[in-house]
Amino acid sequence: MDNLIIYTDGSARYNPGPGGYAGIILDKTKKRGVKGRELVTTNNIMELTGVIESLKQVLNASESYKENPDINIKVNTDSAYIVNTINNKWYENWIKSNWINSKKEPVKNRELWEELLSLIENFKNIEFIKVKGHSTDKLNNLCDEIATKEADEAKLELISEAKEEGILLDDTNIKEYLNSITGANTESLDQDDVQDESNQNLIDEMSKKEERQSETITSLIFENTKLKKKIRELEEEIKSLKEKKDE
C-alpha cells in the first residue's frame, strides 16, 4: 500500500507570542504546502494548527488520497505533545472526564484537539511519528524554517500594530508587553509539553550514549582480532625460524 507523507511544525516567539505553522505534503510527484501565522499564540497551538491544516489539505486537494482512501498517511512532527497524546490515547480519558486532565484542570486547546480528532476519523490508516527537531531530517528542518519565518513575520506585524497605538516595541520590552496582554507567565506555560520534550531529549541522549558504547566495543573487538592475528603471524614466523635453525 502506498504512503502519503506529511511533515508539520509550529513555532511561537516568547511563547505566548507571534507564531507560525507549516506543513509539507508529499503527494505523488508533487509537494503541497500549507503555512500561516498568528500575532499572539503558543507553540502547542501552532503545532496543532500545522497538523490540522495539513490534514484539511489532504482531504480537500490530495490526488493520492482521492484515488486511494485506504492510503497510509504518515504524519511526521517533532512535537511530543501531539505524538504522545495520539499514540498513547490520552485524549480518551480527556473525553471521558469531559475534557478535564489528570490535574483536574481543563485540557488546554480543547477546540483544536476536538477538530484534530474529528479530522483523523476521516482516514482509515494514519500514523503519527515523532521526529527529532533540528537534526538531520531535511523536510522537518524545512518545515521548521517556514514556521519560524511565519513567526518572524507575525512579530513584525505585532510591532507595527503596537506602533500605531503609540507603543514602541523591541527585543528589550516585547516579552513584558506580551505578558501584560495575555496575563501569561511564559516560563510556566505548556510545562507538560516541555516535560515531554525533556524526557524525549533524555531518551535521545541515552540512545546516543548506547551507540557510542557499542561503537567502542566494536572497535575494541576489531583491535583485539588484529592483535590475535599479529600474534599468530609472529608465532608462525618463530616456528619457521626454529625449523630453519634445526636444518
Secondary structure by P-SEA (a helix, b strand, c coil): cbbbbbbbbccccccccccccbbbbbccccccccccccccccaaaaaaaaaaaaaaaaaccccccccccccbbbbbbccaaaaaaaaaaaaaaaaaacccccccccccaaaaaaaaaaaaaaccbbbbbbbbcccccaaaaaaaaaaaaaaaaaaaaaaaaaaaaccccccccaaaaaaaaacccccccaaaaaaaaaaaaaaaaaaaaaaaaaaaaaaaaaaaaaaaaaaaaaaaaaaaaaaaaac
